[in-house]
Amino acid sequence: MVRRLYPCRSAVSQRGPGADHSFRGAILASGRGRGTLIFSRSNLKSVIVYGLVGGTAFVIDLGTLVFLRDVARWVLPVATACALMAGLVASYLMQRFFTFRQSKVSWHSLWKYALLVTFNWGATLLIIHLVESTGINYVFGKVAATAAITIWNYFIYRFWIFHGTSGAAAATPYLDAQAP
């Protein structure tokens, strides 16, 4: 399937005479002109909540890493793995219930998340090791790994792990209630 970005006013863009192509958003559309609105108010809310939840998970992750490495004197790979697991558990639960509002247990999303965790864990260990091997403090490696993971995780959560959640449902209820 070929995917293209089209400027449009609505979630369905029709190319042809009389079609409105002004830019109020963009859609990711298949060749048949149907697609999903990417830049919408509810998606913006979802991205903001995702960032806040991710920031909270990052504080848990980095705080655990610094504590285990500098206070408990654990070796870096073990401290990194334990801290990453603490952050990922917090992230999954908060993303599931707050960002993407999935309250029912879904084993389908859980195995996908476990696969993503495995990949993110390997990427984090690799990035931190590479940064530390150059003589730079491991915390900078952790920040770099988290930045990369944050970007790809949003799209993986949205379009693969929590795929059944619509754009409107991706924003939290309290943000929806405040929208004019």
C-alpha positions in Angstrom: 0.0 0.0 0.0 1.4 3.4 -1.0 1.1 6.1 1.7 1.2 9.8 1.1 0.7 13.0 3.1 -2.1 15.2 1.8 -3.0 18.6 3.2 -6.7 18.7 3.9 -9.5 20.0 6.2 -11.2 16.7 6.9 -10.2 13.1 7.6 -11.0 12.1 4.0 -9.1 13.9 1.2 -10.4 13.6 -2.3 -8.1 14.7 -5.0 -9.8 16.2 -8.0 -11.8 19.3 -9.1 -13.3 21.2 -6.2 -11.3 19.3 -3.5 -10.3 21.5 -0.6 -6.5 21.3 -0.2 -6.0 24.1 2.4 -3.7 23.1 5.2 -5.4 22.6 8.6 -3.9 19.2 9.0 -2.4 16.4 7.1 -3.6 12.9 6.6 -1.7 9.7 6.1 -3.7 8.3 3.2 -3.7 5.2 1.1 -3.8 5.5 -2.7 -7.7 5.3 -2.5 -7.9 8.7 -0.8 -8.8 7.4 2.7 -6.7 7.9 5.7 -6.2 8.9 9.3 -5.9 12.5 10.4 -2.4 13.0 11.9 -2.4 16.6 12.9 -5.6 17.1 14.8 -6.6 18.6 18.2 -7.2 15.2 19.8 -3.8 13.9 18.4 -2.1 17.0 19.8 -3.6 16.2 23.2 -2.4 12.6 22.8 1.1 13.8 22.1 1.1 16.2 25.0 -0.2 13.5 27.4 2.3 11.0 25.9 5.1 13.5 26.7 4.0 14.1 30.2 3.6 10.4 30.9 6.9 9.7 29.2 8.6 12.4 31.3 7.3 10.9 34.5 8.5 7.4 33.4 11.9 8.9 32.4 12.3 10.4 35.9 11.6 7.0 37.4 14.0 5.3 35.0 16.9 7.8 35.4 16.4 8.2 39.1 16.6 4.4 39.5 19.6 4.2 37.3 21.5 7.0 39.2 20.6 5.4 42.5 21.6 1.9 41.5 24.8 3.0 39.8 26.1 5.8 42.1 24.6 4.9 45.5 24.2 1.1 45.4 27.4 0.8 43.2 25.8 -1.7 40.8 27.7 -2.4 37.5 26.3 -0.2 34.7 24.7 -2.9 32.6 22.7 -4.4 35.5 21.7 -1.0 36.8 20.7 0.1 33.3 18.5 -3.0 32.8 16.8 -2.7 36.2 16.2 1.0 35.8 14.8 0.5 32.3 12.4 -2.2 33.5 11.2 0.1 36.3 10.6 2.9 33.7 9.0 0.7 31.2 6.5 -0.8 33.6 5.6 2.7 34.7 5.4 3.9 31.1 3.2 1.0 29.9 0.7 1.4 32.7 0.5 5.1 32.4 0.4 5.1 28.5 -2.3 2.3 28.6 -4.6 4.0 31.1 -3.9 7.8 30.5 -2.6 8.4 27.0 -4.4 5.6 25.0 -7.2 4.9 27.5 -7.3 1.1 27.3 -8.8 -0.3 30.5 -9.4 -3.9 29.4 -6.6 -6.4 29.6 -5.3 -7.1 26.1 -2.8 -10.0 25.8 -2.3 -8.9 22.2 -0.9 -5.5 23.2 1.0 -7.1 26.0 3.1 -9.4 23.8 3.8 -6.5 21.4 4.9 -4.4 24.3 7.2 -7.1 25.5 8.8 -7.3 22.1 9.2 -3.5 22.1 10.7 -3.6 25.6 13.3 -6.2 24.4 14.2 -4.0 21.5 14.4 -0.8 23.6 16.4 -2.5 26.3 19.0 -3.6 23.7 19.1 -0.2 22.1 19.5 1.5 25.5 22.3 -0.8 26.6 24.1 -0.2 23.3 23.7 3.6 23.3 24.8 3.9 26.9 27.8 1.6 26.3 28.9 3.5 23.2 28.6 6.9 25.0 30.4 5.7 28.1 33.2 4.1 26.1 34.0 7.5 24.6 34.6 8.8 28.1 31.3 10.7 28.3 29.2 10.3 31.4 26.6 7.5 31.1 23.8 9.9 32.0 24.2 11.6 28.6 23.9 8.2 26.9 20.8 7.5 28.9 19.3 10.9 27.8 20.2 10.2 24.1 18.7 6.7 24.3 15.6 8.0 25.8 15.2 10.7 23.2 15.4 8.2 20.4 13.1 5.7 22.1 10.5 8.4 22.9 10.1 9.3 19.3 9.8 5.8 17.8 7.7 4.5 20.8 4.9 7.1 20.2 4.3 5.8 16.7 4.7 2.2 17.7 2.3 2.6 20.6 -0.3 4.4 18.5 -0.2 2.4 15.4 0.8 -1.1 16.6 0.5 -1.8 20.3 -2.7 0.3 21.1 -3.9 0.2 17.4 -7.6 -0.1 18.2 -7.6 3.3 19.9 -9.0 6.1 17.7 -7.5 9.6 17.5 -10.3 11.0 19.6 -10.0 8.4 22.3 -6.2 8.9 22.5 -6.7 12.1 24.5 -7.5 11.8 28.1 -11.0 12.4 29.4 -10.1 15.5 31.5 -8.4 17.1 28.5 -11.4 16.4 26.3 -13.8 18.0 28.9 -11.7 21.2 28.8 -11.8 21.5 25.0 -14.0 24.4 23.8 
